Amino acid sequence: MRVVVAGSSGLIGSALLDALRRRGDHVRRLVRRTVGPDAAPDAAPDAAHDAPDADHDASDEKEWHPSSASLDPAALEAADAVVNLAGAGLGDRRWSAERRRQILASRVDSTSVLARAMTAMAHPPRVLVNASAVGFYGNRGDEELTEDSAAGTGFLAEVCRAWEDATAPAAEAGIRVVRLRSGVVLSRRGGALSRQLPLFRAGLGGRLGDGRQWLSWISISDEIGAILHALDHDSLGGAVNATAPMPLTNRGFTVSLGRALHRPTVLAVPRFALRAALGAELADEMVLSGQRVFPARLSASGYEFEHPDIDAALAAVLAGA
């Protein structure tokens, strides 16, 4: 399969590239820097996730600039599939008005450029797998959520709705579109877990707030497995929850991580401290609220989770998986 990947240098993107290559697929990266004979060899990339890939042939990199709707006309040529993982980080800084604009625009612009480019082709790629997130559902307490559940409220829910809506031109043109609503991806190489590990290893880990907020999670192995499954199964389309089938509360996750590391977890980080450290909006939406999400469509399509429960997932992640 010939796969074009946008956002390929992040945690998920880099793991996806490795997986695609291992199974013999041909990969083409979209990068936001000058490529080809006119590129300066020592030029810094426009963004960290567009850094050169030492394991990838530079001839299979194509330039794009989503903010200006610019895409190399050859970028999607002869491709079978497109995977779009592009988007500014959610939890790496406070949500100022400008940062909120960047978070929204980076997702909507990239998706819109790809969807419209695909519809303009005489022979477009057969499938677009586009990232989204369980933030689509907003803060829903103990409610059990599947792909048929309504959208929630809040900034993240608004971002996810606009992000998914930007795929509409491709879907309307008859291209199979999978909107992958991912939970928290567990990996020791990046993401939320990697930031928690030093504290937990030092015996300073604990629940966040009251710990009753639900955490819908997925191991990095299953996140990649879900993307490959979406690429390969023509019957899968629309919204697909990429979450393990056993969500748990922050309190439950804290206990499990402490057990995996053989460390106590008796401490707690109060709500006011989180809001002071992260900013009220980021803390309230990303840390102190949650969603109890189940992967109904992914499971119904035949996907078998490598790590369905948190103890197995943490054991694999901490062992290096």
C-alpha positions as CSV (number, residue, x, y, z in Angstrom):
1,M,0.0,0.0,0.0
2,R,1.2,3.5,-0.8
3,V,0.4,5.7,2.2
4,V,0.8,9.5,2.6
5,V,1.3,10.6,6.3
6,A,0.9,14.1,7.6
7,G,2.2,14.8,11.1
8,S,4.7,12.0,11.0
9,S,7.3,13.0,13.5
10,G,5.2,13.1,16.6
11,L,4.7,10.2,19.0
12,I,2.0,8.4,17.0
13,G,3.4,9.5,13.6
14,S,6.9,8.1,14.1
15,A,5.6,4.8,15.4
16,L,3.2,4.6,12.5
17,L,6.0,5.1,10.0
18,D,8.0,2.2,11.6
19,A,4.9,0.0,11.5
20,L,4.1,0.8,7.8
21,R,7.7,0.1,6.7
22,R,7.9,-3.1,8.7
23,R,4.9,-4.5,6.8
24,G,6.3,-3.4,3.4
25,D,4.2,-0.3,2.7
26,H,5.6,2.7,0.8
27,V,5.4,5.8,2.9
28,R,5.4,9.5,1.7
29,R,5.7,12.2,4.4
30,L,4.2,15.7,4.2
31,V,6.6,18.2,5.7
32,R,6.4,21.9,6.4
33,R,9.9,22.8,5.1
34,T,11.5,23.1,1.7
35,V,12.5,19.8,0.2
36,G,14.3,18.9,-3.0
37,P,17.4,20.4,-4.6
38,D,16.5,24.0,-3.4
39,A,16.5,23.0,0.3
40,A,19.4,24.3,2.4
41,P,21.0,21.3,4.0
42,D,21.3,22.9,7.4
43,A,18.0,24.7,7.4
44,A,15.9,24.3,10.5
45,P,12.5,22.8,10.0
46,D,9.4,25.0,10.4
47,A,8.2,22.7,13.2
48,A,9.6,20.0,15.4
49,H,7.3,17.4,13.9
50,D,8.7,18.1,10.5
51,A,12.3,17.2,11.3
52,P,14.1,15.1,8.7
53,D,13.7,11.4,9.0
54,A,17.1,9.6,8.8
55,D,15.3,6.3,8.0
56,H,13.3,7.7,5.2
57,D,14.3,8.6,1.6
58,A,14.1,12.4,1.2
59,S,12.7,11.9,-2.3
60,D,9.5,10.6,-0.6
61,E,9.0,13.9,1.3
62,K,6.6,16.5,-0.2
63,E,6.2,20.0,1.0
64,W,3.0,21.5,2.3
65,H,1.9,24.6,4.3
66,P,-1.7,24.0,5.6
67,S,-2.1,27.6,6.9
68,S,-1.8,28.9,3.4
69,A,-3.6,26.0,1.8
70,S,-0.4,25.1,-0.1
71,L,0.2,21.5,-1.1
72,D,2.8,20.1,-3.5
73,P,0.6,18.8,-6.4
74,A,2.6,15.6,-6.5
75,A,2.0,14.9,-2.8
76,L,-1.0,12.6,-3.2
77,E,-0.1,11.2,-6.6
78,A,-0.6,7.4,-6.9
79,A,-1.4,7.1,-3.2
80,D,-3.7,4.5,-1.9
81,A,-4.3,6.1,1.5
82,V,-3.8,9.3,3.5
83,V,-3.3,9.4,7.3
84,N,-3.5,12.9,8.8
85,L,-2.1,13.2,12.4
86,A,-1.2,16.9,12.1
87,G,-2.1,19.3,14.9
88,A,-0.5,21.6,17.5
89,G,0.1,20.1,21.0
90,L,-2.8,20.3,23.4
91,G,-1.1,20.1,26.8
92,D,2.4,21.6,26.3
93,R,1.5,25.2,27.3
94,R,-1.3,27.3,28.7
95,W,-4.3,28.0,26.5
96,S,-4.0,31.7,25.7
97,A,-6.4,33.1,23.1
98,E,-3.6,32.7,20.5
99,R,-2.8,29.1,21.6
100,R,-6.5,28.2,21.2
101,R,-6.4,29.7,17.7
102,Q,-3.3,27.6,16.8
103,I,-4.8,24.4,18.2
104,L,-8.0,24.8,16.2
105,A,-6.4,26.1,13.0
106,S,-3.6,23.5,12.9
107,R,-6.2,20.8,12.8
108,V,-8.9,22.3,10.6
109,D,-6.5,23.8,8.0
110,S,-4.5,20.5,7.6
111,T,-7.6,18.4,7.2
112,S,-9.3,20.8,4.9
113,V,-6.3,21.1,2.6
114,L,-6.0,17.3,2.3
115,A,-9.8,16.6,1.9
116,R,-10.1,19.2,-0.9
117,A,-7.0,18.1,-2.7
118,M,-8.3,14.5,-2.7
119,T,-11.6,15.5,-4.2
120,A,-9.9,17.4,-7.0
121,M,-8.0,14.3,-8.2
122,A,-9.2,12.1,-11.0
123,H,-8.0,9.0,-9.1
124,P,-7.9,10.0,-5.4
125,P,-6.6,7.8,-2.6
126,R,-9.2,5.3,-1.4
127,V,-9.2,6.2,2.2
128,L,-8.5,9.1,4.6
129,V,-7.8,8.2,8.2
130,N,-8.0,11.5,10.0
131,A,-7.1,12.0,13.7
132,S,-9.7,13.3,16.2
133,A,-10.0,12.7,19.9
134,V,-12.4,11.6,22.7
135,G,-12.5,15.3,23.6
136,F,-15.4,15.3,21.1
137,Y,-17.7,14.0,23.8
138,G,-16.9,16.8,26.4
139,N,-17.0,16.1,30.1
140,R,-19.7,13.5,30.6
141,G,-19.2,12.1,34.1
142,D,-20.1,8.4,34.3
143,E,-22.1,8.2,31.0
144,E,-21.0,5.3,28.8
145,L,-20.1,6.7,25.4
146,T,-19.9,5.1,21.9
147,E,-19.5,6.6,18.5
148,D,-23.3,7.1,18.4
149,S,-23.2,9.5,21.4
150,A,-23.7,13.2,20.8
151,A,-21.0,15.7,20.8
152,G,-20.3,17.5,24.1
153,T,-19.5,21.1,25.0
154,G,-16.3,23.0,25.8
155,F,-13.3,24.1,23.8
156,L,-12.0,20.6,23.0
157,A,-15.4,19.4,21.9
158,E,-15.7,22.4,19.6
159,V,-12.2,21.7,18.1
160,C,-13.0,18.1,17.5
161,R,-16.3,18.9,15.8
162,A,-14.7,21.4,13.5
163,W,-11.8,19.0,12.9
164,E,-14.1,16.2,11.8
165,D,-16.4,18.5,9.8
166,A,-13.3,19.4,7.7
167,T,-13.2,15.9,6.3
168,A,-16.7,16.4,4.7
169,P,-15.5,17.2,1.1
170,A,-13.7,13.8,0.9
171,A,-16.6,11.9,2.3
172,E,-19.1,13.7,0.0
173,A,-16.9,12.7,-2.9
174,G,-17.2,9.0,-2.0
175,I,-13.8,8.6,-0.4
176,R,-13.9,6.4,2.7
177,V,-13.2,8.6,5.7
178,V,-12.3,7.3,9.2
179,R,-12.4,9.9,11.9
180,L,-10.3,8.3,14.6
181,R,-11.3,9.5,18.1
182,S,-8.2,8.6,20.1
183,G,-8.0,8.4,23.9
184,V,-4.9,9.1,25.9
185,V,-2.1,7.2,24.2
186,L,0.2,5.4,26.6
187,S,3.9,5.4,25.8
188,R,7.0,6.0,27.8
189,R,8.5,7.8,24.8
190,G,6.1,10.8,24.9
191,G,2.6,12.0,25.8
192,A,1.0,12.3,29.2
193,L,2.5,9.1,30.7
194,S,6.1,10.0,29.9
195,R,5.6,13.3,31.9
196,Q,4.1,11.4,34.9
197,L,6.7,8.6,35.1
198,P,9.5,10.6,36.9
199,L,7.1,11.7,39.7
200,F,5.7,8.2,40.1
201,R,9.1,6.6,40.1
202,A,10.1,9.0,42.8
203,G,7.2,7.9,44.9
204,L,5.5,11.3,44.4
205,G,2.7,10.2,42.1
206,G,-1.0,10.5,43.1
207,R,-4.5,11.1,41.8
208,L,-5.4,14.4,40.1
209,G,-8.2,16.3,41.9
210,D,-10.7,13.8,43.4
211,G,-9.6,11.1,40.9
212,R,-13.1,10.3,39.9
213,Q,-12.8,11.6,36.3
214,W,-12.8,8.8,33.7
215,L,-9.7,8.1,31.6
216,S,-10.2,6.6,28.1
217,W,-6.8,5.3,27.2
218,I,-5.0,3.2,24.5
219,S,-1.5,1.7,24.4
220,I,0.7,3.0,21.6
221,S,0.7,-0.5,20.1
222,D,-3.0,-0.6,19.8
223,E,-3.2,3.0,18.6
224,I,-1.0,2.0,15.7
225,G,-2.9,-1.2,15.3
226,A,-6.2,0.7,15.1
227,I,-4.8,2.9,12.3
228,L,-3.5,0.0,10.3
229,H,-6.8,-1.8,10.8
230,A,-8.7,1.3,9.5
231,L,-6.4,1.4,6.5
232,D,-7.0,-2.2,5.7
233,H,-10.8,-2.7,6.3
234,D,-13.0,-1.2,3.7
235,S,-16.1,-1.7,5.9
236,L,-14.9,0.7,8.5
237,G,-15.9,4.3,8.1
238,G,-17.1,7.4,10.0
239,A,-16.3,8.0,13.6
240,V,-14.2,5.2,15.3
241,N,-13.2,5.4,18.9
242,A,-9.6,4.4,19.3
243,T,-9.7,3.5,23.0
244,A,-9.1,0.3,25.0
245,P,-12.3,-1.5,25.9
246,M,-11.7,-1.0,29.7
247,P,-11.6,2.7,30.6
248,L,-10.9,3.5,34.2
249,T,-10.9,6.5,36.6
250,N,-7.9,8.6,37.3
251,R,-7.9,7.1,40.7
252,G,-7.8,3.6,39.2
253,F,-5.1,4.5,36.8
254,T,-3.0,6.0,39.6
255,V,-3.2,2.8,41.6
256,S,-2.3,0.7,38.6
257,L,0.7,2.8,37.6
258,G,2.0,2.8,41.2
259,R,1.6,-1.0,41.3
260,A,3.4,-1.4,38.0
261,L,6.3,0.7,39.4
262,H,6.2,-0.7,42.9
263,R,5.8,2.8,44.3
264,P,3.2,4.3,46.8
265,T,0.5,6.6,45.4
266,V,-0.9,8.1,48.5
267,L,-0.5,11.7,47.5
268,A,-3.1,13.9,45.6
269,V,-2.7,17.0,43.5
270,P,-5.6,19.3,44.5
271,R,-7.7,21.0,41.9
272,F,-6.5,24.5,42.8
273,A,-2.9,23.6,42.3
274,L,-3.6,22.1,38.9
275,R,-5.5,25.2,37.8
276,A,-2.7,27.4,39.0
277,A,0.0,25.4,37.3
278,L,-1.7,24.7,33.9
279,G,-4.3,27.5,33.6
280,A,-7.9,27.0,34.6
281,E,-9.3,26.0,31.1
282,L,-6.6,23.5,30.3
283,A,-6.7,21.9,33.7
284,D,-10.5,21.7,33.8
285,E,-10.9,20.2,30.3
286,M,-7.8,18.0,30.0
287,V,-7.0,16.9,33.5
288,L,-10.0,17.3,35.8
289,S,-12.7,16.1,33.4
290,G,-13.0,12.9,31.4
291,Q,-15.0,10.6,29.2
292,R,-16.0,6.9,29.6
293,V,-15.6,5.8,26.0
294,F,-15.9,2.4,24.5
295,P,-14.6,1.3,21.1
296,A,-17.9,-0.2,19.8
297,R,-17.2,0.1,16.0
298,L,-13.5,-0.9,16.2
299,S,-14.4,-4.1,18.2
300,A,-17.4,-4.8,15.9
301,S,-15.1,-4.6,12.9
302,G,-12.9,-7.5,14.2
303,Y,-10.0,-5.6,15.8
304,E,-8.4,-7.6,18.6
305,F,-6.7,-5.4,21.2
306,E,-3.1,-6.4,22.2
307,H,-3.6,-4.6,25.5
308,P,-7.2,-4.6,26.5
309,D,-6.6,-3.9,30.2
310,I,-4.5,-1.3,32.0
311,D,-2.1,-3.7,33.8
312,A,-1.1,-5.4,30.6
313,A,-0.7,-2.1,28.8
314,L,1.5,-0.5,31.5
315,A,3.6,-3.7,31.7
316,A,4.2,-3.5,27.9
317,V,4.8,0.2,27.9
318,L,7.3,0.1,30.8
319,A,9.1,-2.8,29.2
320,G,9.7,-0.6,26.1
321,A,6.7,-1.5,23.8
